[in-house]
Amino acid sequence: MSYKSNLSKTNAYSSLKKLYFWIASNLLALVLIFILSNIFLGALYAFRSQIVEINNRMVLKSGHFFNQNGSPVSTSKRNASTVETFDFNACKELGEKYASDLLDDFFEFGKIGLIYQPWIQFSEPPFRSKKVNVLLDERGFPIRKTINPERVNNKKTIRIFTFGGSTTFGYSVSDEHTWPSFLSRIINEKAKSLGKPVNIEVVNYGRGSYFPTQESFLLIDLLNQGHRPSLVIFLDGVNWGLNDDTAEFTPQLGKLFIKEQEHKVQGLLYTYKWLPMFRLVTSLKFHLEEYFENLRGIENSSGYEDQDISRLINRFERNRININSICSLYGIKTLFFLQPNSAYSYNLKLFRPDIVKKEFNNNKKDLDALSLFHKGMKSNSSYIDLSTLFDTFGKDNRAFVDTAHYSPRFSKLVASQIASYINLDELKVFPELIDKAKLPGDKRIPVLRNKPTSF
């Protein structure tokens, strides 16, 4: 019995030993495969980076940054959207180097992403570069840098706040070529010619994708935080918001809120994102998500054809009435403009054929919805109609540097039209630009990846 028992124990030990070595050898093989795969992928990425860098140097040396059709020459700082939609022919007066540097700055700016902003979901982040700058105002709100003249100390200062979407923020143009910067130049020259003893500062609160409801809440927040502008200007009509009158990222934020309560955390893809293998997986994950998102369509779509136009016009009108009511309590003047839209009354032949095919599919339902919207808005005399400004600019002149954003020359025309409606005699001069006696709390400190830029 003793012999059999010992033999049984020996066999069991031998089996366990074999199992152990099998597991160990397979684990070792997996670890080696993992390490070698990362080394291989790392080498591929390094080789690719070298090729890209060589291409960048060749493009820079040649001084040839754009193709004949206006599209940018591909470099490491040109994403697919920029290559597909940007049109240098709409801003040739800037010169190729200037326009290329501008796109470089927007590429770096885009890598940061958006930041959270209370009540209104999101905002562009603070950012510094040669041609694209987002600062923080005195109360911690992000603003696109506006080129204002230096203050004269013995003069009082009045402020004009501008609101709108990405066309007001000034995507695809430099700080000096946004319409608020042009407005500052024009209105200050006007004040000087009239002998007005005031400094006029234009502050750009434009945000990508913003629509009137978001802008209303942003204005209320600014007033609550002590800001006292003399005039607020709204340029809207391209961005409508989602069907339920909510902001663009509402569905995603709703899901994120649920996940936070379920204590879900970032997985390995974030923790080990520096590894080449995870870099590959992350890239594949991004492209697959984008592919399936395109297949099923955007949730809670905000496409023109999906909107109830009568309710949409109510949305614009309600926000206008609310803004007017609030501003009247402070003695603040308001102006509301219906903006020019590349999808409405613009000569699409001015775009490259490939852009028209991809971005403007001439969907009859979209065009009908846009037509009904503009007809309804034009019947509201409180909105000043700038939607046909292309006629003034010249039907054969390119007004857009991409599919949606104004060229420098067209931005200047928009600013001059807006300036013509500003009566400087009607603007109230506040004793303080920030009413410090009415502050509700501390200065906002946005959650940033980098150190914030001060105003």
Summary of the structure (lengths in Angstrom):
residues: 455
radius of gyration: 28.0
end to end distance: 90.0
largest distance: 117.5
contacts: 1335
relative contact order: 0.13
helix: 52%
strand: 11%
